Amino acid sequence: MAFSKITADDAACFNRDGFLIKRGFFDGEETELMQRALVKDEGINDDSNNMAIVDGQGRTTDTILWTDPGDDLFGAVARCARMVEGVELALGGEVYHYHSKLTLKAPHTGGAWNWHQDYGYWYFNGNLFPHMLSVMIAISETDRENGCLQVLKGSHHMGRLDHMLVEGQTTADPERVEHAMKSLELVYGELSPGDGFFLHCNTLHGSSPNLSDRNRNVLLCCYNAARNNPYMEHHFPRYTPLLKLPDDAVKERGNTFAGYNRSFMHPGDHPSDQVSLTQKSDI
């Protein structure tokens, strides 16, 4: 069957705007398999693997993170041809898997994310250049009511901003963000299940809390350009060749869960990274 693909025009829009929304990037059957995995995968449902992020109001976003893409359903999503080739087109060359994570906002208690850039963290992991991006795959409906992603269109052209701790979260310079919001368009990333949101690592983004009766669940697959191999060792990976899979591998591996075989990043593994002004860890 034909699968959605990122085109040269899509890549041009990504580089112009700092983001790209690709509708129907994964189909209904594939997203249903992801929804099922959230319930059935024992490793994901083990609270000891949850690096919960707390906002200034005490609300939390459950965050489950791993660096090896793996051979299960979520590994197939991160490694499938449409994903890898789309990222390579956007970044202009070979890429490798940097990490994947689930961010889960529960009804009424799911937290907000302060305005930030991913490269505000990743810069300190030894990555010299911002040749990096994330792809958010909506597993549930995401909208303004349940805390969808918000971005400032074109903000990646500002370059990397200084980041600082604000209410416990690493946040882009609030003064710069305030002025950027006066001149740049605010875009709400309202997504249906299966939609993909490609995000440049220097694009300013954040989100509001989940005030709805619904879950807001997304998978983020993050990539680095092979030519941007970090110059230092870090708990996030240096260049490792990425074995691409055919697009139908997502459905073929739909009932394959990594469980406890997945090597999760655990709370407290790297305490020096989690509460510092440089916030070396991307959580």
C-alpha positions in Angstrom: 0.0 0.0 0.0 1.0 3.6 -0.4 2.3 5.4 2.7 2.5 9.1 3.4 5.9 10.6 2.4 7.7 13.9 3.2 8.3 15.8 -0.1 10.9 18.3 -1.2 8.2 21.0 -0.8 7.5 19.8 2.7 11.2 20.0 3.6 11.3 23.5 2.2 8.4 24.5 4.4 10.1 22.9 7.4 13.3 24.9 6.9 11.3 28.1 6.3 8.9 27.9 9.2 10.8 25.7 11.7 8.1 23.1 11.7 5.9 21.0 9.5 2.5 19.3 10.2 2.0 16.2 8.1 -1.6 15.0 8.3 -2.2 11.3 8.3 1.5 10.4 8.5 0.5 7.2 10.2 -2.9 5.6 9.4 -5.7 4.6 11.7 -4.6 1.0 12.2 -1.1 2.1 13.1 -2.2 4.6 15.7 -4.6 2.1 17.2 -1.6 -0.2 17.7 0.2 2.6 19.4 -2.8 3.3 21.6 -2.9 -0.4 22.5 0.8 -0.4 23.3 0.4 2.3 25.9 -1.9 -0.1 27.8 -0.2 -3.4 27.2 3.6 -2.6 27.4 4.6 -3.4 30.9 7.8 -1.3 30.8 5.9 1.8 29.8 3.4 1.3 32.6 6.0 0.7 35.3 6.1 4.0 37.4 9.9 3.5 38.0 10.5 4.3 34.3 8.5 7.5 34.5 10.6 10.7 34.5 7.6 12.9 35.4 8.0 16.6 34.7 6.3 19.0 37.1 5.1 22.4 36.1 4.8 25.5 38.3 1.3 24.6 39.4 2.2 21.1 40.5 0.7 19.4 37.4 2.8 16.6 35.9 3.5 15.2 32.4 4.5 11.5 32.5 7.6 11.1 30.4 9.1 7.8 29.4 12.4 8.0 27.5 14.8 5.6 25.8 17.8 6.0 23.4 17.9 2.7 21.6 15.0 2.6 19.1 14.6 -1.2 19.5 12.8 -3.8 17.5 9.3 -3.4 18.9 6.3 -1.3 17.6 7.7 2.0 18.7 11.1 1.1 17.3 9.5 0.4 14.0 7.8 3.8 14.1 11.2 5.5 14.7 13.0 3.4 12.0 10.4 3.1 9.2 11.3 4.5 5.8 8.8 7.4 5.7 10.1 8.7 9.1 13.8 8.3 8.4 13.7 9.5 4.8 11.5 12.4 5.8 14.0 13.5 8.5 16.9 13.1 6.2 15.2 15.3 3.6 14.5 17.9 6.2 18.1 17.9 7.7 19.9 17.3 4.4 21.7 14.1 4.9 22.0 10.9 6.9 20.6 10.9 10.4 20.7 8.6 13.5 18.2 8.1 16.3 18.9 10.4 19.3 16.1 9.2 21.5 12.4 8.6 21.7 10.0 9.4 24.4 6.3 9.3 25.3 4.8 12.4 26.9 1.4 11.6 28.5 -0.8 14.3 29.9 -3.6 12.9 32.0 -7.0 14.6 32.2 -7.1 17.7 34.4 -3.6 16.9 35.9 -1.4 17.0 32.9 1.1 19.8 33.1 2.3 22.7 31.1 5.7 23.1 29.4 7.4 26.4 29.5 8.7 28.0 26.3 12.0 26.5 25.3 14.2 25.2 22.4 15.3 21.6 22.3 18.8 22.8 21.3 18.8 24.8 24.5 19.4 21.4 26.1 21.1 19.4 23.3 23.8 22.0 22.8 25.3 20.9 26.1 25.4 17.3 25.0 28.3 18.1 22.7 26.3 18.8 19.5 28.1 21.6 17.7 25.3 22.4 15.2 21.5 22.5 15.4 21.2 19.8 12.8 18.6 18.1 14.9 14.8 17.7 15.0 11.9 15.9 16.7 8.9 14.3 15.1 5.8 14.2 17.3 3.2 11.6 16.4 -0.2 12.1 17.9 -1.5 9.0 19.6 -4.6 10.7 20.8 -6.3 13.9 19.7 -4.3 16.9 20.7 -6.0 20.3 20.8 -5.9 23.6 22.8 -8.2 22.2 25.5 -5.9 19.2 26.4 -2.6 21.0 26.1 -1.4 20.7 22.5 2.0 21.9 21.3 2.4 25.6 20.6 5.2 27.0 18.4 6.4 30.4 17.3 6.6 30.2 13.5 10.1 31.1 12.2 11.6 31.3 15.6 14.4 28.9 14.7 16.0 31.8 12.7 16.7 33.5 16.0 19.4 30.9 16.8 19.9 29.3 20.2 18.7 31.4 23.2 20.0 31.4 26.7 17.9 29.1 29.0 17.3 29.3 32.7 15.3 27.6 35.4 11.8 29.1 35.9 9.5 27.3 38.3 11.7 24.2 38.1 11.6 23.9 34.3 14.4 25.0 31.9 13.0 27.9 30.0 14.1 30.1 27.1 15.0 33.7 28.1 11.5 35.0 29.0 12.3 38.5 27.9 13.4 37.3 24.4 10.3 35.0 24.2 8.0 37.9 25.1 9.4 40.1 22.3 9.4 37.2 19.9 5.7 36.7 20.5 5.0 40.2 19.4 6.4 39.7 16.0 6.1 36.0 15.2 2.9 34.0 14.6 1.7 31.6 17.3 0.7 28.3 15.9 -1.3 25.7 17.8 -0.4 22.1 16.8 -3.8 20.6 16.9 -3.4 17.1 15.7 -5.6 14.1 15.0 -4.2 10.6 15.8 -1.5 9.7 13.3 -0.6 13.2 12.4 3.1 14.1 12.4 4.6 17.3 13.7 8.2 17.9 12.6 10.0 20.4 14.8 13.3 22.1 14.3 15.5 22.0 17.4 15.7 25.8 17.6 12.0 26.4 17.2 10.5 27.9 20.3 7.7 25.8 21.7 5.7 25.0 24.8 2.3 23.8 25.8 -0.6 24.5 28.3 -1.9 22.1 30.9 -4.5 19.5 30.0 -7.8 21.0 31.3 -10.0 18.5 29.5 -11.5 15.1 30.3 -9.3 13.4 27.7 -5.7 12.1 27.6 -3.1 13.9 25.5 -0.7 11.2 24.5 2.1 11.6 22.0 5.3 9.8 20.8 8.4 11.9 20.0 11.2 10.5 17.9 14.3 12.7 18.0 17.1 12.6 15.5 20.6 14.0 15.0 22.4 14.4 11.7 25.3 11.9 11.3 27.6 14.8 10.4 26.8 16.4 13.7 28.3 13.6 15.8 28.7 14.9 19.4 32.3 15.7 20.3 32.0 14.3 23.8 30.7 11.2 25.4 27.2 11.6 27.0 24.4 9.4 28.1 22.6 10.5 24.9 24.1 8.6 22.0 26.8 9.6 19.6 26.5 8.6 15.9 25.2 5.0 15.5 24.1 3.9 12.0 20.3 3.6 11.9 18.9 0.5 10.3 15.9 1.6 8.3 12.8 -0.6 8.1 10.1 -0.8 5.4 7.0 1.2 6.2 4.8 -1.9 6.6 7.0 -3.0 9.6 4.9 -0.8 11.9 1.9 -3.0 11.4 4.0 -6.2 11.3 5.4 -5.4 14.7 2.2 -3.9 16.1 1.9 -6.6 18.8 5.5 -6.5 19.7 6.3 -4.7 22.9 9.8 -4.1 24.3 8.5 -4.2 27.9 11.4 -4.6 30.3 13.9 -5.3 27.5 13.9 -1.6 26.6 16.7 0.4 28.3 14.8 3.3 29.8 16.3 6.5 31.2 15.3 6.5 34.8 14.7 9.3 37.2 17.8 10.1 39.1 20.1 8.3 36.7 21.8 11.6 35.9 20.9 14.1 38.7 23.5 16.7 37.7 21.6 17.1 34.4 18.1 17.4 35.7 18.3 20.5 38.0 21.0 22.8 36.5 20.9 26.1 34.6 22.4 24.4 31.6 20.0 21.4 31.8 22.2 19.1 29.8 19.5 16.4 29.7 16.6 16.7 27.3 13.6 15.6 29.4 
